[in-house]
């Protein structure tokens, strides 16, 4: 239907109280599977690549495949660069055709976070319909090249969040509220729901203005996911879950067909498992039929 940035689809999600899944992919087949699942469910979609796969496969390759898939799909699709700490690479990916960029300067002091985020915003906004996500506070765990120990993680200050958005012109805000990248050590991680609710009301209490992003979706219980969405989470990041399903499905297929040497069948098994996973996430996030 269209090649779009993230903000417009997420403003709609914010107003209607559902979330758009932002799914990290590491290869082209995975990318196609995510799109097929979203088309099946008639859901808007955000495809994400972290920096490492973006450089390994190639930012121009991901962007080219994205455009082919998005132009032929009857749903809005955004291509997002996730957790990039390099201002120049943020600019490079915007130039290559990514439609949403995350500059992650969250481990920097507040003033430097503002400076880097503002620099990326000023650059990409001049290119056209490209939006920017910034993070305030730090999300613990590991995501691509970003590693944050639990004792280093800091939750987002709601008042500082307002100052951050106003100073940078950032389009989407990822506030640290206690979620973590990777696999949670407990089924009931300590999340600050009240903090999320306060931040959401500050920005979107009188009409949607700045969509809120939830990082660390893998491993959260369904009721927790629904609560985070109900409190204003409009973009919901899922990464580790996709990696596990891909590797497990490949392992299971090869283990069951050890005498077979047909990469296409291995790819098909992984693709089908990924489609099933993404469809379940779309249902959970409430975005089915919202395209």
Secondary structure, 3 states (H helix, E strand, C coil): CEECCHHHHHHHHHHHCCCEEEEECCCHHHHHHHHHHHHHHCCCEEEEEEHHHHHHHCHHHHHHHHHHHHHHCCCEEEEEEEEECCHHHHHHHHHHCCCEEEECCCCCCHHHHHHHHHHHHHHHHCCCCCEEEEEECCCEEEECCEEECCCCCCCCCHHHHHHHHHHHCCCEEEECCCCECCCCCCCCCCCCHHHHHHHHHHHHCCCCCCEEEECCCCCCCHHHHHHHHHCCEEEEEECHHHHHHHHHHHHHHHHHCCCCCCHHHHHHHHHHHHHHHHHHHHHHHCCCCCC
